[in-house]
């Protein structure tokens, strides 16, 4: 009975999630207008060379509006779906209907997942400090502090072993962290191949929690020709042979990133756009 109830609720939530994604796409144009207004306000501030209380209040309102336009109702639905799926798995296991060795059912189409990842990047807040403030860790290209521990639900880049034995960086979600073993448990964000991995800290890179503003904090961005780890567009895999071609020039801009590709004469693909959310410092594994 519990399984039927959970399945029914999951179906309802997926339908609601589909509608929310459609609404988000429809509201993208409105969000773009908000970002243009933010850009124009920054330009006026630079022209006047001052940050008045009026501009500070206006920017706060514009950023709040832009964030609210796309923010987290759909992400709440995803969290509820995941919780129900976990409850369903436990109930099925107790009833003898679930085998840990069997692959989990698909619960989200790839297109929906990619749309949600794009939405997550779009709603990442822009860091705004007071005059003289320096951007904090996890703002743009600034890495986490050495003692930082990612929280359950946080998205990270995780280095895992693939089925063929090769290692790759994937987009994952933190499940838990053990201070006793200094290891994370993370889930592959890709529902089609979802697995749980137990990984040491050095195999985890927390993703940025704020976008850096190129106009006020360009030092918090990766610079041209810097090697980075970047999510390949339309996938959930990071590639560590990526090169910054052009950093963002405005708050709403993405990085322009070519990827290593030997099929091209110069060894790199044409540049692709990648959001700040999915670009982190290149981290090579320790040599044995």
C-alpha positions as a Markdown table, in Angstrom:
| # | Residue | x | y | z |
|---|---|---|---|---|
| 1 | Unk | 0.0 | 0.0 | 0.0 |
| 2 | Unk | 2.8 | 2.4 | 0.9 |
| 3 | Unk | 4.5 | 1.6 | -2.4 |
| 4 | Unk | 1.4 | 2.5 | -4.4 |
| 5 | Unk | 0.9 | 5.7 | -2.4 |
| 6 | Unk | 4.5 | 6.7 | -3.0 |
| 7 | Unk | 4.3 | 6.0 | -6.7 |
| 8 | Unk | 1.1 | 8.0 | -7.0 |
| 9 | Unk | 2.7 | 11.0 | -5.2 |
| 10 | Unk | 5.9 | 10.8 | -7.3 |
| 11 | Unk | 3.8 | 10.8 | -10.5 |
| 12 | Unk | 1.9 | 13.9 | -9.2 |
| 13 | Unk | 5.1 | 15.7 | -8.3 |
| 14 | Unk | 6.8 | 14.9 | -11.7 |
| 15 | Unk | 3.7 | 16.4 | -13.4 |
| 16 | Unk | 4.0 | 19.5 | -11.3 |
| 17 | Unk | 7.7 | 19.7 | -11.9 |
| 18 | Unk | 7.1 | 19.6 | -15.7 |
| 19 | Unk | 4.7 | 22.5 | -15.4 |
| 20 | Unk | 7.2 | 24.5 | -13.3 |
| 21 | Unk | 9.9 | 23.9 | -15.8 |
| 22 | Unk | 7.6 | 25.3 | -18.6 |
| 23 | Unk | 6.8 | 28.3 | -16.4 |
| 24 | Unk | 10.5 | 28.9 | -15.8 |
| 25 | Unk | 11.3 | 28.9 | -19.5 |
| 26 | Unk | 8.4 | 31.3 | -20.1 |
| 27 | Unk | 9.8 | 33.6 | -17.4 |
| 28 | Unk | 13.4 | 33.6 | -18.9 |
| 29 | Unk | 12.6 | 36.7 | -20.9 |
| 30 | Unk | 11.5 | 38.6 | -17.8 |
| 31 | Unk | 14.6 | 37.5 | -16.0 |
| 32 | Unk | 16.7 | 38.8 | -18.9 |
| 33 | Unk | 15.1 | 42.2 | -18.6 |
| 34 | Unk | 16.0 | 42.2 | -14.9 |
| 35 | Unk | 19.6 | 41.4 | -15.7 |
| 36 | Unk | 19.7 | 44.2 | -18.3 |
| 37 | Unk | 18.4 | 46.6 | -15.6 |
| 38 | Unk | 21.1 | 45.4 | -13.2 |
| 39 | Unk | 23.7 | 45.9 | -15.9 |
| 40 | Unk | 22.5 | 49.4 | -16.7 |
| 41 | Unk | 22.5 | 50.3 | -13.0 |
| 42 | Unk | 26.1 | 49.1 | -12.7 |
| 43 | Unk | 27.1 | 51.2 | -15.7 |
| 44 | Unk | 25.5 | 54.3 | -14.1 |
| 45 | Unk | 27.4 | 53.6 | -10.9 |
| 46 | Unk | 30.7 | 53.4 | -12.8 |
| 47 | Unk | 30.0 | 56.6 | -14.6 |
| 48 | Unk | 29.2 | 58.4 | -11.4 |
| 49 | Unk | 32.1 | 56.6 | -9.6 |
| 50 | Unk | 30.1 | 56.1 | -6.4 |
| 51 | Unk | 27.8 | 53.7 | -4.7 |
| 52 | Unk | 25.0 | 55.8 | -3.2 |
| 53 | Unk | 22.3 | 54.5 | -0.8 |
| 54 | Unk | 19.8 | 54.9 | -3.8 |
| 55 | Unk | 21.8 | 52.6 | -6.0 |
| 56 | Unk | 22.5 | 50.1 | -3.2 |
| 57 | Unk | 18.8 | 49.9 | -2.5 |
| 58 | Unk | 17.9 | 49.6 | -6.2 |
| 59 | Unk | 20.4 | 46.9 | -6.8 |
| 60 | Unk | 19.3 | 44.9 | -3.8 |
| 61 | Unk | 15.7 | 45.0 | -5.1 |
| 62 | Unk | 16.7 | 44.1 | -8.7 |
| 63 | Unk | 18.8 | 41.1 | -7.5 |
| 64 | Unk | 16.0 | 39.9 | -5.2 |
| 65 | Unk | 13.5 | 40.1 | -8.1 |
| 66 | Unk | 15.8 | 38.3 | -10.5 |
| 67 | Unk | 16.5 | 35.6 | -8.0 |
| 68 | Unk | 12.8 | 35.2 | -7.1 |
| 69 | Unk | 11.8 | 35.0 | -10.8 |
| 70 | Unk | 13.4 | 31.6 | -11.3 |
| 71 | Unk | 14.1 | 30.3 | -7.8 |
| 72 | Unk | 13.5 | 27.2 | -6.0 |
| 73 | Unk | 9.9 | 26.0 | -6.1 |
| 74 | Unk | 10.9 | 23.4 | -8.7 |
| 75 | Unk | 14.0 | 22.5 | -6.6 |
| 76 | Unk | 11.7 | 21.9 | -3.6 |
| 77 | Unk | 9.7 | 19.5 | -5.8 |
| 78 | Unk | 12.9 | 17.6 | -6.7 |
| 79 | Unk | 13.9 | 17.3 | -3.0 |
| 80 | Unk | 10.4 | 15.9 | -2.2 |
| 81 | Unk | 10.6 | 13.4 | -5.1 |
| 82 | Unk | 14.0 | 12.2 | -3.9 |
| 83 | Unk | 12.8 | 11.8 | -0.4 |
| 84 | Unk | 9.8 | 9.8 | -1.6 |
| 85 | Unk | 12.0 | 7.6 | -3.8 |
| 86 | Unk | 14.2 | 6.8 | -0.9 |
| 87 | Unk | 11.2 | 5.9 | 1.3 |
| 88 | Unk | 9.9 | 3.8 | -1.5 |
| 89 | Unk | 13.2 | 2.0 | -1.9 |
| 90 | Unk | 13.3 | 1.3 | 1.9 |
| 91 | Unk | 9.7 | 0.0 | 1.9 |
| 92 | Unk | 10.4 | -2.2 | -1.1 |
| 93 | Unk | 13.5 | -3.6 | 0.5 |
| 94 | Unk | 11.6 | -4.4 | 3.7 |
| 95 | Unk | 8.9 | -6.1 | 1.6 |
| 96 | Unk | 11.5 | -8.1 | -0.2 |
| 97 | Unk | 10.7 | -6.5 | -3.5 |
| 98 | Unk | 14.0 | -4.6 | -3.9 |
| 99 | Unk | 17.5 | -5.9 | -4.6 |
| 100 | Unk | 20.4 | -3.6 | -4.0 |
| 101 | Unk | 22.3 | -5.2 | -6.9 |
| 102 | Unk | 19.6 | -4.2 | -9.4 |
| 103 | Unk | 19.9 | -0.8 | -11.1 |
| 104 | Unk | 17.4 | 1.8 | -9.9 |
| 105 | Unk | 14.5 | 2.8 | -12.3 |
| 106 | Unk | 14.8 | 5.9 | -14.3 |
| 107 | Unk | 13.0 | 8.7 | -12.5 |
| 108 | Unk | 13.9 | 11.7 | -14.7 |
| 109 | Unk | 14.4 | 12.2 | -18.4 |
| 110 | Unk | 17.7 | 13.5 | -19.5 |
| 111 | Unk | 16.2 | 16.6 | -21.0 |
| 112 | Unk | 14.4 | 17.5 | -17.8 |
| 113 | Unk | 17.6 | 17.0 | -15.8 |
| 114 | Unk | 19.7 | 19.2 | -18.1 |
| 115 | Unk | 17.0 | 22.0 | -17.9 |
| 116 | Unk | 17.1 | 21.8 | -14.1 |
| 117 | Unk | 20.9 | 22.1 | -14.1 |
| 118 | Unk | 20.7 | 25.2 | -16.3 |
| 119 | Unk | 18.1 | 26.6 | -14.0 |
| 120 | Unk | 20.3 | 26.0 | -11.0 |
| 121 | Unk | 23.1 | 27.9 | -12.8 |
| 122 | Unk | 20.8 | 30.7 | -13.7 |
| 123 | Unk | 19.5 | 31.2 | -10.1 |
| 124 | Unk | 23.0 | 31.1 | -8.5 |
| 125 | Unk | 23.1 | 34.4 | -6.5 |
| 126 | Unk | 25.6 | 37.1 | -7.4 |
| 127 | Unk | 27.9 | 38.1 | -4.5 |
| 128 | Unk | 27.6 | 41.7 | -3.6 |
| 129 | Unk | 29.9 | 43.0 | -0.9 |
| 130 | Unk | 30.3 | 46.3 | 0.8 |
| 131 | Unk | 33.0 | 48.6 | -0.5 |
| 132 | Unk | 36.4 | 47.1 | 0.4 |
| 133 | Unk | 35.0 | 43.6 | 1.0 |
| 134 | Unk | 36.8 | 40.7 | -0.7 |
| 135 | Unk | 34.8 | 37.9 | -2.2 |
| 136 | Unk | 34.5 | 34.9 | 0.1 |
| 137 | Unk | 35.4 | 31.2 | -0.6 |
| 138 | Unk | 33.2 | 29.5 | -3.1 |
| 139 | Unk | 32.5 | 32.8 | -4.9 |
| 140 | Unk | 33.3 | 32.3 | -8.5 |
| 141 | Unk | 36.9 | 30.8 | -8.9 |
| 142 | Unk | 37.7 | 31.1 | -5.2 |
| 143 | Unk | 38.0 | 27.6 | -3.8 |
| 144 | Unk | 36.6 | 26.4 | -0.5 |
| 145 | Unk | 38.7 | 26.8 | 2.7 |
| 146 | Unk | 40.8 | 23.8 | 3.6 |
| 147 | Unk | 38.5 | 22.7 | 6.5 |
| 148 | Unk | 35.3 | 23.2 | 4.6 |
| 149 | Unk | 32.8 | 20.3 | 4.6 |
| 150 | Unk | 30.1 | 20.3 | 2.0 |
| 151 | Unk | 26.6 | 19.9 | 3.4 |
| 152 | Unk | 24.0 | 17.2 | 2.4 |
| 153 | Unk | 22.3 | 18.3 | -0.7 |
| 154 | Unk | 25.2 | 20.4 | -1.9 |
| 155 | Unk | 26.3 | 19.8 | -5.5 |
| 156 | Unk | 30.0 | 18.9 | -6.1 |
| 157 | Unk | 32.4 | 17.6 | -8.7 |
| 158 | Unk | 33.3 | 14.1 | -7.7 |
| 159 | Unk | 36.1 | 11.9 | -9.1 |
| 160 | Unk | 34.8 | 8.3 | -9.5 |
| 161 | Unk | 35.8 | 5.1 | -11.2 |
| 162 | Unk | 33.8 | 4.4 | -14.4 |
| 163 | Unk | 32.6 | 1.0 | -15.4 |
| 164 | Unk | 35.6 | 0.5 | -17.7 |
| 165 | Unk | 38.0 | 1.3 | -14.8 |
| 166 | Unk | 38.9 | 4.7 | -16.0 |
| 167 | Unk | 38.4 | 7.7 | -13.6 |
| 168 | Unk | 36.2 | 10.6 | -14.4 |
| 169 | Unk | 34.7 | 13.7 | -12.8 |
| 170 | Unk | 31.0 | 13.7 | -12.5 |
| 171 | Unk | 28.3 | 16.1 | -11.1 |
| 172 | Unk | 27.2 | 14.6 | -7.8 |
| 173 | Unk | 25.1 | 15.5 | -4.7 |
| 174 | Unk | 26.4 | 15.1 | -1.2 |
| 175 | Unk | 24.5 | 12.6 | 1.0 |
| 176 | Unk | 26.7 | 12.7 | 4.1 |
| 177 | Unk | 30.2 | 13.2 | 5.4 |
| 178 | Unk | 31.9 | 11.1 | 8.1 |
| 179 | Unk | 34.3 | 13.0 | 10.3 |
| 180 | Unk | 35.6 | 9.7 | 11.6 |
| 181 | Unk | 36.8 | 8.5 | 8.1 |
| 182 | Unk | 37.0 | 11.9 | 6.4 |
| 183 | Unk | 35.0 | 10.5 | 3.6 |
| 184 | Unk | 31.9 | 11.7 | 1.7 |
| 185 | Unk | 28.9 | 9.6 | 0.5 |
| 186 | Unk | 27.7 | 11.2 | -2.8 |
| 187 | Unk | 25.0 | 10.3 | -5.4 |
| 188 | Unk | 25.6 | 10.6 | -9.1 |
| 189 | Unk | 23.2 | 13.4 | -10.2 |
| 190 | Unk | 22.5 | 11.5 | -13.4 |
| 191 | Unk | 19.3 | 9.5 | -12.7 |
| 192 | Unk | 20.1 | 7.1 | -15.6 |
| 193 | Unk | 23.2 | 5.8 | -14.0 |
| 194 | Unk | 22.6 | 6.8 | -10.4 |
| 195 | Unk | 25.1 | 5.3 | -8.0 |
| 196 | Unk | 26.3 | 6.0 | -4.5 |
| 197 | Unk | 30.0 | 6.6 | -4.1 |
| 198 | Unk | 32.1 | 6.7 | -0.9 |
| 199 | Unk | 35.0 | 9.1 | -1.6 |
| 200 | Unk | 37.8 | 10.8 | 0.2 |
| 201 | Unk | 37.9 | 14.6 | 0.5 |
| 202 | Unk | 40.5 | 15.0 | -2.2 |
| 203 | Unk | 38.1 | 13.5 | -4.7 |
| 204 | Unk | 35.5 | 16.1 | -4.0 |
| 205 | Unk | 35.4 | 19.7 | -5.2 |
| 206 | Unk | 32.5 | 21.9 | -3.9 |
| 207 | Unk | 30.8 | 24.0 | -6.6 |
| 208 | Unk | 30.6 | 27.8 | -6.3 |
| 209 | Unk | 27.8 | 29.1 | -4.1 |
| 210 | Unk | 27.9 | 32.6 | -5.6 |
| 211 | Unk | 28.6 | 34.1 | -8.9 |
| 212 | Unk | 31.5 | 36.6 | -9.0 |
| 213 | Unk | 30.7 | 40.0 | -10.5 |
| 214 | Unk | 33.2 | 40.6 | -13.4 |
| 215 | Unk | 32.7 | 44.4 | -13.0 |
| 216 | Unk | 33.6 | 44.6 | -9.3 |
| 217 | Unk | 35.5 | 41.4 | -8.5 |
| 218 | Unk | 37.3 | 40.3 | -11.7 |
| 219 | Unk | 40.0 | 38.7 | -9.6 |
| 220 | Unk | 37.4 | 36.1 | -8.4 |
| 221 | Unk | 37.1 | 34.7 | -11.9 |
| 222 | Unk | 39.3 | 32.3 | -13.8 |
| 223 | Unk | 41.4 | 34.1 | -16.3 |
| 224 | Unk | 42.1 | 33.6 | -20.1 |
| 225 | Unk | 44.1 | 30.5 | -20.9 |
| 226 | Unk | 43.7 | 29.1 | -17.4 |
| 227 | Unk | 43.2 | 25.3 | -17.2 |
| 228 | Unk | 40.0 | 24.4 | -15.4 |
| 229 | Unk | 37.6 | 21.6 | -14.7 |
| 230 | Unk | 34.4 | 22.4 | -16.6 |
| 231 | Unk | 31.0 | 20.6 | -17.1 |
| 232 | Unk | 30.6 | 19.7 | -20.7 |
| 233 | Unk | 27.3 | 21.2 | -22.0 |
| 234 | Unk | 24.3 | 18.9 | -22.1 |
| 235 | Unk | 26.1 | 16.3 | -19.9 |
| 236 | Unk | 26.8 | 15.7 | -16.2 |
| 237 | Unk | 30.5 | 15.1 | -16.7 |
| 238 | Unk | 33.4 | 17.5 | -16.0 |
| 239 | Unk | 36.4 | 17.6 | -18.3 |
| 240 | Unk | 39.8 | 18.5 | -16.8 |
| 241 | Unk | 41.3 | 19.5 | -20.1 |
| 242 | Unk | 39.3 | 22.7 | -20.5 |
| 243 | Unk | 40.8 | 26.1 | -21.2 |
| 244 | Unk | 39.3 | 29.5 | -20.4 |
| 245 | Unk | 38.9 | 31.3 | -23.7 |
| 246 | Unk | 37.0 | 34.3 | -22.4 |
| 247 | Unk | 35.9 | 35.0 | -18.8 |
| 248 | Unk | 32.5 | 36.5 | -18.1 |
| 249 | Unk | 32.3 | 40.3 | -18.9 |
| 250 | Unk | 29.0 | 41.0 | -17.3 |
| 251 | Unk | 27.2 | 39.4 | -14.3 |
| 252 | Unk | 24.9 | 37.3 | -16.5 |
| 253 | Unk | 27.6 | 36.1 | -18.8 |
| 254 | Unk | 29.1 | 32.5 | -19.0 |
| 255 | Unk | 32.7 | 31.5 | -19.5 |
| 256 | Unk | 33.7 | 30.7 | -23.0 |
| 257 | Unk | 35.5 | 27.4 | -22.8 |
| 258 | Unk | 37.2 | 25.2 | -25.5 |
| 259 | Unk | 37.7 | 21.5 | -24.6 |
| 260 | Unk | 40.7 | 19.4 | -25.5 |
| 261 | Unk | 39.8 | 17.5 | -28.7 |
| 262 | Unk | 42.4 | 15.9 | -30.9 |
| 263 | Unk | 40.1 | 15.9 | -33.9 |
| 264 | Unk | 40.8 | 19.7 | -34.3 |
| 265 | Unk | 44.0 | 21.0 | -35.7 |
| 266 | Unk | 44.9 | 23.0 | -32.6 |
| 267 | Unk | 43.9 | 20.3 | -30.2 |
| 268 | Unk | 40.8 | 22.1 | -28.9 |
| 269 | Unk | 37.2 | 22.3 | -29.8 |
| 270 | Unk | 35.5 | 25.6 | -30.6 |
| 271 | Unk | 34.6 | 27.5 | -27.4 |
| 272 | Unk | 31.3 | 26.6 | -25.6 |
| 273 | Unk | 29.5 | 28.6 | -23.0 |
| 274 | Unk | 29.7 | 27.2 | -19.5 |
| 275 | Unk | 28.1 | 28.9 | -16.4 |
| 276 | Unk | 30.2 | 29.9 | -13.4 |
| 277 | Unk | 28.3 | 27.3 | -11.4 |
| 278 | Unk | 30.0 | 24.5 | -13.3 |
| 279 | Unk | 33.6 | 25.7 | -13.6 |
| 280 | Unk | 36.1 | 24.9 | -10.9 |
| 281 | Unk | 39.8 | 24.7 | -10.4 |
| 282 | Unk | 41.6 | 21.8 | -12.2 |
| 283 | Unk | 42.6 | 19.2 | -9.7 |
| 284 | Unk | 45.0 | 16.5 | -10.7 |
| 285 | Unk | 45.1 | 13.2 | -8.7 |
| 286 | Unk | 48.0 | 12.4 | -6.5 |
| 287 | Unk | 50.6 | 10.2 | -8.2 |
| 288 | Unk | 51.2 | 6.9 | -6.7 |
